[in-house]
Amino acid sequence: MAGVYERAAGIGEDWVPRELRHTFVSLLSDHGVAIETIADLVGHSGTTVTETVYRHQLKPVITAGAEVMDKIFPTKSA
């Protein structure tokens, strides 16, 4: 069955489930989907596992809060 779903999706046949899952998380994160939503979509009961396993894919979501806070509390220039 290897390659059947990948072929049907038109993405080639060299993908493995782990790569597809990580790509899925990366795409959601890059488009601003909340960590809680991503955790739910990948079947985690909370965000801890999602944050630990997909830490490098979640950077845009995690930093979004910090960027908003920077706008609310801008750094004062010297």
N, C-alpha and C positions, 0 to 999 in steps of 0.2 A: 504494500500500500504506500510505500515511500514515494513521495512525489505527486501522488494523486491530487491532494488538496492544493499543493503549491501550483501544479499545472493548471488546475481549474481556476485558481485565482490569478493566473498569468504572471506569477513572480519568479518562475524558474523552478527547478527541482532540487537545488542544493541547500535549501533551508532545513534546519532542524527545529523541533518545537521550542527549545530553549531560546534560540535566536528570534523566532517569531514572537515569543512572549516578551522578551526584552525590547524588541522593536516596538511592539504594541505599547508598552509602558513609556518608552521614550517619546513616541509620537503624541500620546495623551499629555504627558508632562510638558513637552515643547509647546503645546497649544493651550496651556493654562488650566488643565483639568485638575481639580483638587486632589490631594493625596488620598483623602477618604474615599473619593469616588474611584480612583485607580485601584485602591486596595480592595474595594468591593467587586470591581470588575474582574480582578485576577483571582478572586476567591479567598482573600485573606479576611480573618475575623476582625482585624484591627489594622492600624497603620504601622505597627512596629516591624513586622516582617517585611512589609513593602519598603519601608525606609531603609532597613538593613540590607536587603538583597538587591534593591534597585537604586541604591544611594546615588550612584553616578548618573543615572537616568533622570532622577528627580530634581536635579539642581535648579532648573528653571522654576519649578513650583515652590521649592523651599526658599529661593532667593526673592520671589515675588513679594512676600511679606516684608522683607527687609527693604526692598526698593520703595514700597509704599510708605514705610515709616521714614525713610530718608526724605521723601517729599513732604510729609507732615512736619517733620522736625529737621529742616535743612541745617547743614553744618554752617556755622558762622565763619565768615572770612576774617582773616587777621588784618 
